[in-house]
Amino acid sequence: MVIAAVAALTATVLTSCVPVQSVTNTARHTDAYGTPVGDQPVRAGGSLTMGLSAEPDRLDPTTSSSLYTRYVMSSMCEKLYDLDSEGTIVPQLATALPDVSADGLTVTIPVRTGAVFADGTRFDAAAVRTSLLRHFSLPTSQRTPEMGQIRSIEAPDARQVVIRYKRPFAPIAAALADRAGMIMSPKALAAEGDDFGDKPVCVGPFKFVERVPQTSITVERDPRYYDARDIRLDKITYRIMPDANIRAANLRSGDIQVADTISPQDVDALVKEPELRLLQSGSLGYSGVTINTGNVDGVGTAAKRIDTPIASDARVRAAFAASIDRKTLVNTVFNNWFEPACSPIAPQTVYASAASNACPAFDPERARRLLAEAGVKTPYRVTLQVSNSQDQIRYAQALQASVAEGGFDLRIVPVEYSTLLDVEKRGTFELLLLGWSGRIDPDGNTSRFLATGSAGNYGGFSSKTLDDLLARASRTTDTKERTALYGRAVTLLQRQNPLVYTYRQRNLTVASTSVAGVRVYTDGVVRLSEAAFRTAGAGANADAGTGKEG
């Protein structure tokens, strides 16, 4: 059995191992997103500190690819659109949802008037155009595949932006509800160029103050913000704290008031603390093993053949997928807090189907047969790079034991998180375990990582059939048609396995009861902008967002 084997098998490249414990908790968990401050008794001012589980990459919405960057940017860089707690797209710097022409080729976006950037530059349609053009055309942009096949971007007047498409692109509003919709000061872009991420300037409740690498990022309240009256905190400091035990200890001591990505090893104990509360939500994303099938010269370049069995032979990748006991691993390693995942389509969304929810069986005997058919001698050694967080190493070690039953000798190489992001872009990996926080539209969970030549296709996979399915899905607004197309895409993916989906985490955030207004939604972003410290004597019950396990 996998559970028994985990304790005995360890990664040979590790100097120590994190033991895996068997658990029996079968509780289901109820979403608790948190609520706005509303009428809760709070005070103005104060400095809030959040413990971040990993260091963000560069604070540039065009080039960043880290969830933790989204946390920080959400407090100082507003988007054209946002998501609410129900997952509905709502205007933010835009004033209404996009108006789309009958042929789907012209998208008109009305934008705010009267707002200014943190440097005093006026926010208008021309500024929006400047940012959208950068997101779309900068050679190092991670946003390009999220925006569709754009013909032109125009600002006919100060109040509206017009995007003209070569082909219809249904997910554009969803894309603009994330980093592709973050609007940067054109003055700062002109001054800083590629170094914008060192001194980011946007429209937002807070403005950038300083970054101490590997230590902290600080933002302060921006008095120029158009809704500054609703912002109560003076300052937010994001402290980099990769060690889950240290984050938990600092929550208990009160040195930090909020912490993200709470380990399932800690959360059951933390929720019993009377001065702490748990915010939790399901995830639109997934964790998975990307297999490098063609990324030789870096992401976005032409794929090249890699002459290893797992890169060049779909039977070997299928054998690897069949060797993963998803349910046992997720329940054992994550104390039943997370769920198995077998596709990029979140099961709670309208685009889920029987095809996208289908999960390949754990079948080590089939795995060994496939390896034999491919002429691969067992045990077949492959190398997995993984973030050096305790939970990720625990999972990798459990995965190592599982795939051994299918004939694989999995070697584990722990890597610091920000370095791992560079590794996947450069293509200097064989297998890589990393998560994706997910997007409300499935295009953001599929095309970005799997379409030929995409800036997020880190494995260098290329399939004309898959490209066609994903392109067709992006061109139609018919939900039923899109659902069927994504189901067919998942079926193809489960035959080719360029990315082997493993589990879907819950977004677990713990906050002090001294703070109100902290929120976390299914997009994974912890929202602190409208948080505030409670007045003396106000208790945790004032926050209706505090949920209970059920």
KOLGU-822572 format. One record per residue: residue in three letters; x, y, z of N, C-alpha, C in turn. Coordinates in steps of 0.02 Angstrom, whole numbers, plus 50000, padded with zeros to 5 digits. Layout:
BEGIN
ALAXYZXYZXYZ;...
***
This chain:
BEGIN
MET500424994050000500005000050000500445006350000;VAL500185011649968500565017849963500695020750032;ILE500195020950076500265024150141500835020850181;ALA500855014350181501385010850218502065012050187;ALA502085012650120502725013450087503025020350096;VAL502595025350107502845032250112503375033050166;ALA503255029850223503725030650279504405027650263;ALA504415022750218505045019250203505425022450146;LEU505065025450098505395028250039505515035650049;THR506125037950034506285045050037506675046949976;ALA506685053449962507065055749904507815055449919;THR508195052249876508905051349890509285057949890;VAL509015063149858509365069449856509215073749917;LEU508755071449961508585075250020509015073050079;THR509185077750123509565075950182509125073650239;SER508475075250235508005072950286507325072350255;CYS506865069150289506195068350260505675070650309;VAL505115072650282504535074550323504075068550325;PRO503965065550383503545059450386502835060950367;VAL502515055950336501815056550318501405052650369;GLN500895055950396500475052750446499815050550416;SER499575044950441498915042650421498385046450460;VAL497845048450427497325052150461496645049050447;THR496175050450489495505047650481494965052950475;ASN495165059350476494675064850471494315064550404;THR493665063950404493285063850342492795069650338;ALA492915074850379492455080550380492455084150313;ARG491875086550294491825090850236491885098050261;HIS492115102350218492285109050240491845114250204;THR491635119250242491175124250217491535130750200;ASP491395133550142491715139750122491545145350172;ALA492055149350188491965155350230492415160650202;TYR492145164950159492545169750121492745175950162;GLY492425177150218492495183550251491995188450223;THR491895193950258491395198950236491695205950239;PRO491405210750202491625217650209491535220150280;VAL491875225550297491835228350364491105230250380;GLY490775233550333490075235450345489995239550408;ASP489535237250452489395240850514489795238250573;GLN490285233950560490685231450616491075237150647;PRO491155236950714491525242350748492275241950735;VAL492535246550696493255246550680493525253550690;ARG494185254050691494515260450699494925262150637;ALA495045268450626495465270550570496195269950590;GLY496615268450541497335268250552497585261450570;GLY498235261150582498555254950603498945251650545;SER499415247450564499825243850516499695236350523;LEU499495233350469499345226150468499925222350437;THR500075216550465500615212450438500335205650418;MET500495203750356500285197250330500895192950319;GLY500865186650340501405181950327501285178450260;LEU501735179350212501685176250147502075169750146;SER501775164450117502095157950117502645157250065;ALA502705162050020503245161949970503365169149948;GLU503965170349923504125177049899503835178149830;PRO503485183749820503225185349754503795186349703;ASP503645185249640504125187149589504075194749579;ARG504345197249524504365204449514503665207449513;LEU503575213249543502925216449550502725220049485;ASP502705216149432502535218649366501955214549340;PRO501355217449334500785213349314500845210449244;THR501275213149203501365210549135501765204049135;THR502275203649176502745198049172502685193049229;SER502325194749283502325190349341501905184049329;SER502085178749366501715172449360501595169249428;SER501655173149482501595170549550500935172749582;LEU500605168049615500005169649654500165174949706;TYR500745174549737500915179049792501015186149768;THR501215186949705501225193549675500525196349669;ARG500045192049654499345194349649499105196849716;TYR499305193649772499115196149838499325203349846;VAL499965204749833500235211449844499935216449795;MET499915214449732499655219049681498925220749691;SER498545216249721497825217549731497715223549776;SER498195225149818498105230749864498315237449833;MET498685237149777498925243549749498835244249674;CYS498555239149641498505239549568497825236849547;GLU497335241249543496665239049525496625237049451;LYS496095233249436495995230349369495375233449337;LEU495295232249274494685234549241494085231049272;TYR494165224649289493625220749320493895216849379;ASP493435214549421493615210349478493105204849484;LEU493205200349532492715195149548492415196749616;ASP491775195249625491485195749691491485188849724;SER491195188349782491215182049820490845176349785;GLU490395178149739490015173049702490375170949638;GLY490955173949625491305172449563491045176249503;THR490645181449515490365185549462490865191049443;ILE490945192249379491375197649356491025204349365;VAL491365208949399491065215549414491555221049394;PRO491305226949375491755232549355492175234849414;GLN492785237049400493215240149450493465246849422;LEU493965246749378494155252949344493725254149282;ALA493415249049258492895249949207492245252049243;THR491765254549205491135256649236490565251949218;ALA490685247249173490175242449153490525236549120;LEU490175231049113490445225349077490565227249004;PRO491015223748970491155225448900490535224848856;ASP490505229348807489985228948756490305225548695;VAL490025219848675490315215748622489865216148560;SER490175217448503489795217948441489495211248422;ALA489005211348378488655205248359489125199948329;ASP489635202148294490105197248265490665195348312;GLY490665198148373491155196448424491845199348412;LEU491925203648363492595206048344492765212848374;THR492275216348403492395222948432492145222948504;VAL492595224448550492445224648621492555231748647;THR492035234948672492085241848696492025241848772;ILE492505245148805492535245248878492485252448902;PRO491965254248939491925260948968492345261149032;VAL492725266649041493185267049098493015273049142;ARG493265272749203493145277949252493415284749229;THR493125289849257493405296649252493525299049324;GLY494005303549332494125306449397494635302749440;ALA494855296949418495365293249456496055295549435;VAL496545294649481497245296249466497685290649491;PHE498255289849458498755285049481499105287749544;ALA499485283349577499815285249639500325290849629;ASP500565291749566501035297149553500695303549529;GLY500035303649531499655309549512499455309849439;THR499695305149399499515304949328498765303349321;ARG498435306549273497725305549264497595298549235;PHE497085295249263496855288949235496335290349182;ASP496435287649121495945288349068496035282749018;ALA495645282948965495655277448916496345276848883;ALA496685282448872497355282148842497835278248886;ALA497785279348953498215275648999498045268148998;VAL497405266648993497195259648989497485256548926;ARG497435260048870497705257448807498455255948813;THR498825260448846499545259448853499695252948890;SER499335251648944499455245548983499245239348944;LEU498655239648912498425233748874498895232048817;LEU499165237148784499645235848731500275232448759;ARG500495234748817501085231748848500945224448867;HIS500365223248898500185216348916500185211748855;PHE499945214548799499855210348740500495209348700;SER500935214448698501475214248650502185213948679;LEU502265215148744502935214748772503215207648763;PRO503815206848737504085200148723504095195548784;THR504185198348843504215194148904503535193648939;SER503005195948908502345196048940502085188948952;GLN501795188149011501425182049027500685182749014;ARG500475188648992499765190148982499535188948911;THR499995188948864499805188448793499315182848778;PRO499445176648802498975171248785498295171848819;GLU498245176348868497615177248904497145182148868;MET497395185648816497035191248787496735189848719;GLY496885184048689496605182448624496995185548567;GLN496735184648506497075187048446496835194148429;ILE497185198848458496985205948452497255208848387;ARG496825212648353497035216348293497285223348312;SER496915226648356497115233448377496785235148443;ILE497085240048478496795242848539496775250348530;GLU496175253248539496085260448525495765263948585;ALA495905270348589495585274548640495285280648603;PRO494685279848576494385285248536494245291548576;ASP494145290848641494065296648684494305294748754;ALA494235299148802494495297948870494095292848908;ARG493495291148884493045287148924492955279948900;GLN493235278148844493135271348820493745268648782;VAL493845262148789494365258548754494035253448709;VAL494295252648649494015248048600494545242948580;ILE494395236548591494835231148570494535227848509;ARG494915227648455494685224348394495055217748385;TYR494675212548370494945205848367494975203148296;LYS495455198748285495475194948223494955189348224;ARG494865186548284494355181448294494015182748361;PRO493385181148369493045182348433493425178948491;PHE493395182148549493735179548608493295180448668;ALA492915175348685492415175748738492705177048807;PRO493315174648824493555175448893493855182248909;ILE493785187248867494165193448878493965196848944;ALA493325197048962493135200249026493455196749085;ALA493475190049083493785186249136494535187649139;ALA494855188249081495575189849080495705196649111;LEU495265201449097495355208249122495155208949195;ALA494905203449225494775203249296495375200449334;ASP495925199749299496545197649331497115202149306;ARG497725199649305498295204049292498265207449223;ALA497955204249174497905207449109497495213849112;GLY497085214649165496685220649174496985225649221;MET497585224349249497915229149292498205234849250;ILE498065240949270498255246849231498815250549267;MET499355251749232499955254849260500015262149238;SER500335266049279500435273149262500865273649199;PRO500615277049147501025277849086501655281949100;LYS501625286449148502215290349166502745285849196;ALA502545281349241503015276749272503285271749221;LEU502865269449176503095264849124503625268149080;ALA503515274449063504005277949021504665278849058;ALA504615280049122505225281349161505605274949178;GLU505235269549194505545263449219505635258049167;GLY505195257949116505255252849064505215245849093;ASP505705241649076505705234749099505805234149174;ASP506005239549206506115239549279505495242049317;PHE504925242449284504325244949317504175241049381;GLY504295234449381504145230349439504545231949501;ASP505075235949493505475237949551505145243849588;LYS504755247749551504405253549580503715254149548;PRO503275249349560502625249349526502185255149547;VAL501835257949498501365263549511500715262049475;CYS500165261749512499515260149483498985264449516;VAL498355263049502497795265749539497595260449590;GLY497585262149654497405257249704497345260349773;PRO497065256749820496995259249888497665260649922;PHE498185256849903498845257649932499355258949878;LYS499925261649897500465262849849501105259649876;PHE501535257949829502155254549846502625259049886;VAL502945256049938503445259649978504135256649968;GLU504215250249984504865247249976504815239649975;ARG505345236549949505405229349950506095227649976;VAL506115223350027506745220550052506765213350029;PRO507185211649980507165204849951507205199450004;GLN506775194449994506735188550038506515190250109;THR506285196450119506095198450187505385201350189;SER505255206650151504605209950157504475214550099;ILE503825216250090503595221350043503105225750082;THR503185232350077502755236950115502385241650068;VAL501735242450082501325247350045500995251850097;GLU500815257950076500485262550121499865265550087;ARG499415267950128498785270750104498915276450055;ASP498565276349998498645281549947498085286649954;PRO498225292649977497695297749986497385299949920;ARG497705298449863497425300349799496905295349774;TYR496845289649805496395284449782495675287049782;TYR495295285449730494625288349721494135286449776;ASP494245280749810493825278749866494225278549931;ALA494675283349939495125283349997494745283450063;ARG494145286250063493755286650125493575279750152;ASP493565274750109493385267950130493985263850151;ILE494585266850148495205263250165495425265550235;ARG495485260850280495615262550350496335261350372;LEU496645256150347497335254650368497815259950341;ASP498335261350381498865265850358499385262150316;LYS499505255850332500055252250301499925244750304;ILE500165241250253500175233950253500885231750238;THR501125227050279501785224050267501685216650253;TYR501945214450197501935207450179502605204350197;ARG502625200350248503255197250270503325190450238;ILE503905189050211504035182750177504205177450230;MET503775172450236503845167450289503685160550260;PRO504145157450224504005151050191503865145250239;ASP504135145550299504055140050346503355140250378;ALA502965134950366502275134750392502255135150468;ASN502735131950501502745132050575502875139150601;ILE503305142750567503445149650588502845154150577;ARG502495153250520501885157250510501375155850564;ALA501285149450582500805147650633501005150650701;ALA501645150350717501885153050781501785160650784;ASN501905164050728501815171350726501085173350729;LEU500635169250703499925170650711499735170150784;ARG499975165050817499805164050888500075169750931;SER500675172150915500985177350956500705184250940;GLY500365184950883500095191450863500585195650824;ASP501175192950807501665196750767501425197750696;ILE501015193250672500665194350608499925193450621;GLN499515196750580498795196450590498445191950538;VAL498785190550483498495186450430499055182050402;ALA498875175950382499355171450349498995167450296;ASP499305166650239499005162950183499265155850182;THR498945151650141499155144950126499345141250190;ILE498875141150237498995137550299499045130050285;SER499535126950315499645119850303499075115750333;PRO498835110650298498335106150327498595102650390;GLN499255102750400499535100050462499415104650521;ASP499295111050508499215115950562498495118350572;VAL498095117950519497465121550519496985118950573;ASP496965112450584496495109850634496645112450704;ALA497285113450719497465116150785497345123650787;LEU497495127250733497415134450733496685136550740;VAL496225132750710495515134850714495235134150785;LYS495595130850828495375130150898495605136150940;GLU496055140150912496295146050949495745151250951;PRO495555153651011494985158351015495115165050982;GLU495735167050972495875173550942496065173150869;LEU495925167350838496055166450767495425163850733;ARG495355165350669494785162650632495035160350563;LEU494685155550536494875152650472494435155250416;LEU494745157750363494395159150301494595153650252;GLN494105151050216494265145550171493795145650111;SER494055143250056493655142649995493925137049952;GLY493485134349911493715129749860494145133549810;SER494475129949766494945133049719494735131949647;LEU494845136949606494745136249534495355133049501;GLY495885132049539496505129749512496655122449526;TYR497285120649524497495113749532498245113649546;SER498485107949568499205106549568499305100649520;GLY499875100749487499995095449439500735094749423;VAL500895089249390501575087849369501635089549294;THR502005094749278502145096349209502725092149184;ILE502635088849128503155084749098503455088549039;ASN504105089449040504425093248987504465089048923;THR504035090648876504015086948813504345090648755;GLY504535097148767504825100748710505105107648726;ASN505115109548790505375116148808506125115648817;VAL506485116748762507215116148762507545122948768;ASP507275127948733507585134548730507225139948769;GLY506755137948811506385142848850505665143448827;VAL505225145148873504515145348858504375150448803;GLY503905148648759503725153048704504125151948641;THR504675148348645505065146848585504795140448553;ALA505015139048492504785133148457504985126848495;ALA504505122248501504645115948537505155111848498;LYS505575108248536506065103748506505995096948539;ARG506155091848501506095085048526506585083748584;ILE506345080648636506755078448692506765070848691;ASP507345067848682507395060648670507455056748735;THR506945057548778506885053148836506215049648831;PRO506155043748860505515040048854504915044048877;ILE504965047548934504375050948961504215057148921;ALA504705060248888504575066148848504295064348780;SER504525058748752504375057248682503835051948672;ASP503645048448724503175042748716502575043648762;ALA501985044648733501375045748772501215039748816;ARG501435033748797501305027748838501665028348906;VAL502255031148905502635031848967502305037049012;ARG502065042548983501715047549023501055044749050;ALA500715040649009500105037449033500255032649090;ALA500825029349087501025024849141501145028749205;PHE501455034549198501575038849257500915040949288;ALA500445043149246499785045249271499415039449305;ALA499465033549277499125027649306499445025449371;SER500045027849385500405025949447500235030349506;ILE499815035349496499665040149550499005038349583;ASP499035036649646498445035249686498195041849715;ARG497845045749675497685052649693497305053149759;LYS496805049049767496385049549827496775047949890;THR497155042549889497535040649948498055045949965;LEU498395048549913498915053549925498625059849956;VAL498095062449927497825068849951497535068150021;ASN497205062550036496925061750102497465060650154;THR497995057150135498525055550183498965061650196;VAL499175065050143499645070550151499305076850177;PHE498685078050156498345084350171497765083550219;ASN497755078250256497255077450310496535078550287;ASN496395076450225495715076850198495475084050185;TRP495925088850186495725095750173495695097150098;PHE496095093650059496115094749987495755089149951;GLU495695089749884495335084749845495755082549785;PRO495655076449762496005074349700495785078649642;ALA496245079649594496085083349533496345079349474;CYS495945079049422496145075249362496085079449299;SER495905085749304495845089949245495905097249265;PRO495995101749216496045108949231495365112349241;ILE494825108649233494155111549239493895110449310;ALA493805115749348493565115149417492865112149417;PRO492745107049458492105103449455491505107649478;GLN491615113149515491055117149539490835122449489;THR491165122849431491005128049382490495125549331;VAL490205130249294489695128449245489995124749185;TYR490655124849179490975121549122491185114449137;ALA491035112049196491205105149214490715100349181;SER490965094349166490555089249134490795082349157;ALA490435077249138490655070449155491345069149126;ALA491465071749066492125070649035492675074249072;SER492545080549093493075084249127493175081949199;ASN492655078949229492715076349297492985069249300;ALA493035065949243493275059049242493985058649269;CYS494125053549310494785052949340495075046049323;PRO495655045849290495965039449275496095035449338;ALA495985029049334496065024649392496795023849410;PHE496925022849474497585020849497497675013549478;ASP498135012249433498205005549405498945004149391;PRO499325002449444500045001249434500194995449388;GLU499764990449385499884984849339499844987349267;ARG499354991549252499304994449185499924998749171;ALA500155002349220500745006549212501345002349191;ARG501434996749224502014992549207501934989449137;ARG501314987849118501204985249051501374990448998;LEU501174996649011501315002048964502065003248957;LEU502425002949013503145003849010503474998148971;ALA503214992148980503484986448943503354987248868;GLU502744989548850502574990648780503034995948749;ALA503235000848789503665006248765504405004248765;GLY504544998248789505234995848791505664999048845;VAL505335001348899505695004748953505834999849009;LYS506454999349029506644994949085506454998249151;THR506224994249197506024996749263506524994549316;PRO506594998449369506265004849380506545010349335;TYR506095014249305506285019649260506375026049301;ARG506975028749299507135034549341506925041049306;VAL506565045349343506395052049320506515056849378;THR506635063149362506795068149413506255073449417;LEU506015074549478505475079349491505755085249530;GLN505675091349504505845097349543505215099949576;VAL505275102049638504705103849679504895109549726;SER504405113649744504525118949792504755115949858;ASN505205119449892505485116749954505055117950016;SER504415119450007503965119950064503845113050093;GLN503695112750157503605106350191503045102250161;ASP502475105450147501905101750119502065098950050;GLN502415102950009502575100649942503075094749944;ILE503545095049989504015089549996503665083350021;ARG503205084250069502815078550094502435075250036;TYR502115079449996501725076549941502185073149890;ALA502745076249875503215073149827503465066449851;GLN503585065849916503815059449943503265054149940;ALA502655056149953502105051449947502005049449874;LEU502075054349829502035052849758502585048049736;GLN503175048949764503745044549750503565037349766;ALA503255036349823503065029549843502525026749798;SER502055030949778501505028749736501745026549668;VAL502145030749635502355029149566502855023449565;ALA503175022049621503625016249624503245009749609;GLU502615009549630502205003549617502085002549543;GLY502115008049505502005007649433502645006949393;GLY503215006449428503845005249393504295011349386;PHE504155016749422504555022849417504995023849478;ASP505605026149466506065028149519506095035749518;LEU505685038849560505605046149559506115049249606;ARG506555053349578507035057149618506785064149628;ILE506835066749689506535073149708507085078349718;VAL507005084049686507475089649694507085095749720;PRO507135097349785506795103249811507135109749787;VAL506715114749769506965121049742506575126649775;GLU506915132149790506575138049817506045140449767;TYR505475142749793504895144049751505035148749693;SER505335154549706505445159349652505935156549600;THR506405152449623506865149149576506495144149533;LEU506005140749563505615135749526505235139049469;LEU504995145249480504655148849426505125150149367;ASP505745151649383506245152649330506405146049295;VAL506445140749333506605134149305506085132149253;GLU505435133249269504925131149222504935135449159;LYS505105141849166505145146149107505735144249062;ARG506295142549093506895140749055506835133749025;GLY506425129549054506365122749029506905118149055;THR507225120049110507775115949137507505111049189;PHE507035106949167506745101949211506505096049169;GLU506425090349202506125084549170505385084049191;LEU505275084049256504605084449285504605090049336;LEU504035093549343504005099149389503315099249421;LEU503295099349488502665099649525502535106749548;LEU501985109649525501815116449542501065117549535;GLY500805122049574500085123349572499915129449531;TRP499275130049514498995135849479498375137849517;SER498325144349535497775146549577497105146549541;GLY497105146449474496485145649438496165152149416;ARG495755151749364495395157549338494665155749329;ILE494235160749330493515159649327493305156949260;ASP493665158649206493525155949140494035150349125;PRO493805144549101494265138949091494815140249041;ASP494735145148997495275146848951495915148548989;GLY495845151849046496425153749086496755147949121;ASN496425142149123496705136149153496955131149101;THR496825132649038496975127848985497445130748931;SER497195135448892497585138048836498255140748858;ARG498265144148914498885147148939499435141948945;PHE499275135948967499775130848982499855125548928;LEU499385125248881499375119548836499355121348762;ALA499175127548745499155129448675499865130148648;THR499975127948587500635128148557500915135248557;GLY501525135948584501865142348584501655147248636;SER501175145448680500935150148731501485151848780;ALA501455157948806501965160248854501925156548920;GLY501395152548931501345148548992501405141048979;ASN501565139248917501625132048899502325129748919;TYR502425128748984503095127549010503375120648990;GLY502935116048973503175109548952503315109048878;GLY503145114148840503265114148768502835109148730;PHE502255107448757501815102648724501485105848663;SER501375101848611501055104448550500605099148520;SER499965100948511499475096548480499005100848439;LYS498985099848373498535103648331497805102248349;THR497665096048368496975094448386496765098248449;LEU497205098348499497045101948560497005109448547;ASP497465112148508497435119248490496765121048460;ASP496515116748416495875118048382495305117948432;LEU495295113148477494765112648527494755118848572;LEU495345120848595495375126648641495205133148604;ALA495415133748542495255139748504494505140248491;ARG494195134648473493475134648462493105136348526;ALA493335133848582493005135248646493055142648664;SER493605145848644493695152948661493285157548616;ARG493055154948559492705159248510491945159448520;THR491685154948560490955154648569490755156748639;THR490175159848644489915161648710489395156648734;ASP489255151548695488755146448713489055141748765;THR488785141948826489065138148882489045130648868;LYS488505128248840488445121048825488975118848776;GLU489085122848724489585121148673490285121348704;ARG490415126448744491075126948775491205121048821;THR490695119148860490765113548906490945107148868;ALA490605105948812490755099948773491465100048745;LEU491675105948722492345106448693492885105448746;TYR492785108248805493275107248858493285099948882;GLY492705096648880492685089548896493095085548847;ARG493035087048784493435083648733494185085048741;ALA494345091248761495045093048772495335089048830;VAL494945088148883495185084248940495295076948920;THR494845074148880494935067248857495595066548820;LEU495745071348777496375071148740496965071848788;LEU496915076348837497455077348885497595070948925;GLN497065067348941497165061248980497435055448938;ARG497455056448873497815051648830498545053548823;GLN498675060148818499355062548805499745064148869;ASN499395066548921499685067948987500315072448985;PRO500275078148951500845082848956500875086149025;LEU500295086549057500235089249124499775084449162;VAL500045081349214499665076349251499375079849313;TYR498725080649314498385084249368498345079649429;THR498485082449488498545078349548498045080049603;TYR498005086449623497535088149676497305095349669;ARG496745096749702496465103549703496435105649776;GLN496795110849793496825112849863496245117349882;ARG496135118149946495705123349972496145129249989;ASN495875135249979496235141249998496125142350073;LEU496635141250113496585141550185496975147650210;THR496625152450239496915158550265496685159350337;VAL497145160950381496965162150451497095169450468;ALA496625172550502496685179550521496535180350595;SER496835185350625496695187050695495985189850701;THR495665188450756495005191250768495035198850782;SER495655201450788495725208650798495625212550733;VAL495565208850677495505211950611494845209950579;ALA494515214750549493895213450511494025215050438;GLY493605212050395493615213850324494115210250281;VAL494465205250308494915201150267494485196350227;ARG494635195650162494225191250120494675187050074;VAL494445180950059494785176650012494255172849972;TYR494315173049906493825169949861494135163949825;THR493745161049780493985155149745494555156549697;ASP494685162849682495255164449639495915164149678;GLY495875162949744496465161949784496785168249812;VAL496535174149792496855180449814496585182449883;VAL497035183849929496845186349995496785193949989;ARG496195196450002496045203649993496085207250060;LEU496545211950064496665215650127496495223050122;SER496355225550061496315232750051495805236250096;GLU495245232950108494715236150148494675233350219;ALA495205229950240495225227350309495335233050358;ALA495195231550421495285236650474495355233150541;PHE495665236550588495715233850656495065235450693;ARG494825230450730494225231450770494365236350827;THR493845239650850493905243850909493965239350970;ALA494235242051023494345238151084493685235151108;GLY493705228651123493125225151149492705221851097;ALA492825223251032492435220050979492705213050969;GLY492275208150969492495201150965492435198350896;ALA492655192050891492655188550826491955187750798;ASN491455187450841490775186150815490515191850773;ALA490875197550775490655203150734490745201850660;ASP491185197050644491325195450574490895189550552;ALA490385191050512489935185850489490275180950442;GLY490895182550420491245178150375491565172250410;THR491575172250477491865166650512491425160550502;GLY491695155350471491305149350456491475143750502;LYS491105138450496491245132450536491295126450489;GLU491665121550511491725115550472491085111550477;GLY490905108250420490295104450422490375097650391;
***
